Each structure stands twice: as structure tokens, then as C-alpha cells.
Amino acid sequence: MRYVCSVCGYIYDEAGEKQVFSELPDSWRCPVCKAAKAVFAPEKRADEPKAAPAPVPAAEPVSGEEDSEKLSVGELSALCSNLARGCEKQYKEEEASLFRELAEYFAAVMPAVPEADMDSLAALIQGDLDKGYLAVNAAADAAGDRGTKRVCVWGEKVTNMLNSLLVQYRQEGEAFLADTEIWVCTVCGFVYVGDKPPEICPVCKVPAWKFEKIEGRDSA
């Protein structure tokens, strides 16, 4: 059997490794991206039929502002932060600076979330993996939107990595983050835990200098 990492695509071949995948300890990690064993899945055969696409609900016309979804301050902070990144990619520093300022403002006024525990976070991540990306991909297929399809490829891999990190943290507790650093790829958002960032991002393949170290976190 061969098992594929859902984050970076690394293949664990039982024949070559001479060890059954199920017999590997739970602490085993992907040698490329350090994802948890739990995010690996059996490799699909080339002749295996693909799963039916998720149904896409019909879009309802928006008649006015009152019908639009209201974003929370946390969502607004994330949105402005992403817009700032987009402006940086286009060398629009003035616009990027304004969006960063807005992102920081919304982050500063964001109220505490009472239900922000591990179980809630795990449920949200799993919901994205089980339903969110399927629905967005189906909508992109229906609209012929190749750009959104490309975004989903990276996004799903990054979300799988977040799920992996949560699994590892639950297994090891604070020891998982002790005496190490956290790095984030500024291009795709891939998160890496280690003393140094990987030489090449396992998701989007940019070099190590594109990673930023997360500063100011509480020490384990």
C-alpha cells in the first residue's frame, strides 16, 4: 500500500519503507512537511471513480444591503489583512499600509470568543475540509472559475496542515511548541513548526526567505 500526505503530497510506500503504515507510531511525522500521520490517506488508484461533486445551492438575488451577510470584526481584520497582502504583491504600498492599519484596528477591538476551545476549532477546521472546500470547488467548476480552483488547491492543503498541527498539539500538549519556532509562508499561509523554516514551502514551493517567524507568542 501507498499513503499520500494531504499537505505536501509525499508518498509513503510500504514496499520501499519495509514497514506497514498502520504500525508507525502516532508520533511519526511526514519527512517533508512534518504533518501528522493522521492526515495521510491511502493512494487512490488511477481507475478509481471520482466522488460526485457536492451540490451547489442556487444563488439568491441580493435586493439590498439588508440582505448582505454582516462580517464580524475578526473576519474584517482577516479580510483587510489579506487585502494588504494582495496590495503588497502588486507593489501598492500606500494601499497595503491602509489595509494593514484597518486590520490592526479590527483586531484590537475584537471581543473574546467564549466558545473558542479546541473542540470548537477542530469542528470548524473539519467543516472546511468536509464541506467548505467541496462546495467552493463545485461552485468554481460551475462558473468555470480557474482562479478560485487554484486558490482552493493551496487553501485545502494549508487547512489540512492546520488540522495536523491541532492533532499534534492534542497529543503532546505544550511540549509540542517548547524550544522551537513557528513559521508562516507569506505566499500560501502554510504553517511550519521548527527551528528554521523549510528550504522550500511544501505547498507553494517558494524559498525559505518567504517565511515569517511568528513573534511575541507566549512561551511554552
N, C-alpha and C positions, 0 to 999 in steps of 0.2 A: 504493500500500500504506500501511497504518497500523500502527504499532507501539505497544504498550502497556507502560508501566513496571509491573513486577510488584510494586513497592513502593507507589507513590502513585497509580497509575492514569493518569498523564499520557499523552496520546496524541501521538505524533509522526506527523503526516500529511505524507507525501512530496509530495502535491499542493500543500499550503499552504506547506510549507517550501521547495519547489522544489529539493530535494536528496535523492537516493536514500539511504536509511538506511544501507545497506551501505558507502557511500562516506564516511560520517562517520569521523573518526579514532578510534582506540581510547580516546583520552584524553577524548572527548566525554562529558559528564555530563547527567543529567536536569536540566532547568532548575528543577524544583520541589524534589526531594528530594536531588539530587546523586548518585543511584545511577549505577553504571557502565553503559555501553552494553550490556554482556553480559547484564544482567538484563531487557532488553526482549525482547518476543516479538511475532510478528505477531498482529494483532487477529483474533479468531475471528468468523466470520460468525454471524448470528443463527440461521440454519438449519443450522449445523454440528452434527452429533450430538455429544453429550457422551460423554466417555470412561467406560467401565464402572467402577463403584466398586471399590476394592481389596477383595479377600476379607478377611473378618474371622475370625481363628481363634476357635474355640469356647473360651469361658472355662472353665477347670478349677476345680472347687471347692477352696477352701483349707481344709485339715483342721486346720492348726495353725500356730504361729509358725514352725516349722522350714521350712514351705513358702513363707513370705513372702520377697520379694526384699530383700536387705540393701543399704542405701544406703551409698555411700562418704561420707567426711567432707565432700568437696566438694559432693556432692549434698545432704547435710544442711544445709550452710551456705546453699546456694541456696534450699532449701525453707524454712528459717527466715527468710531474708531476704524471701521472697515472702509468708510468713505475717505478718511485721511490716508489710509494705506493706498487706496486707488489713486488719489491725487499725487502721492509720492511717486508712484510708478510712472505717472505722466509728467513728472518734474514740475508740478504745480504747487510749489512750496507754500505760497500765501494761502491757497485754499486748504491745503493739508493742515497748516497751522490753525486755521479757524475751526476745522472739524475736530482736531485734537483738543482744542480748548472746550468745545461743546461736549466732547466725550468725557473729559475730566470733570466738567460741571455736573453732568448727569450721574457720573459715578459717585461724586461726593454727596449728592442728595439722595442717593438710592437707599431706601429703607431696608432694614434687615428682613430676611425672609424666614419666617418662623419654622417652615417645614423643610428647610434646607439641610437635610441629613443624607447619609449615604444611600439609604433605600430610595429616597426621592430622586437623587441624582442618577442612580443606576436605572431607575424606571424611565427617566427622561431620555437617557442615552439609548437604552434598549428600544424605546419607542421610535427614535430616529432611525435606528438600524432596521427594525422590523417593518415599519410603515412609512416613515417620513421620506427616506430616500427612494423607496419603491414608488411612492406617489409622485414625487418630483420628477423622477426619471420617466414615468409614464406620461406625465403632462408634457415634458420636453419632447418625447417621441411624437406625441400627438401634434405638437406645434412645429416639429422639425427644428427645434432649437438646439443646435450642436454645441453652442457655448455653454448652456446650462448643463448639458450632458458631461462636458469636460470638467465643469466645476464639481459635479456630483462625484466623479471618479476620485478626485482628491479628497473631497469632503467626507466621503464614506470611509476612506482609509484612515483619515485623521480621527474620525469618530470611533472607529474600531480601536485605534491606539488609546484614546481616552478611556474606552471600556477596559482595555488591557491594564492600564495604569490603576484603574479603580480595583480591578481584581487583585493586582499585586499588593496594593495598599491594604486591602482587606485581609490578605494572607499574612502580611508581615508587620502591619501597623506602622508606627512612627520610625521603626528601624529601616523601612524601605527608603526613606528620604534622609537618613542620617549620613553625615560626612560625604555628601555628594551635591551636585548642582542640577538645576532644571534649565533646559534649553528649549527655545521655541523657534521653529523655522518661520522667518518673516514673510515667506512666499506662500506656503500652503497651510501653516499652522501646526505642523507635526510637532509633538512634544517628546523630548528625549531626556531621560534621567541618567546622568553620568558625569564624570569629572570633566570631560571635554565633549563637544558636540561631535556627531559622526562626520567623517570626511565628506560624505555626500548624503544629502537628505534621502532617506529610503523611499519617500513618497514622490517628491517633485524633482529630485536629482540635482538640486542646486548645491554649491560648495559650502563648506563649514562656515565661512565668513558671513553667510546669510542668516546664521542663527544668532539669537539674542539670549543672553543669560537673564533669568528672572531674578531681579534683585529685591532685597527688602523683605523676603518671606521669613516667617518665624522659623527658627532653627529647631530641628527635631531633637 
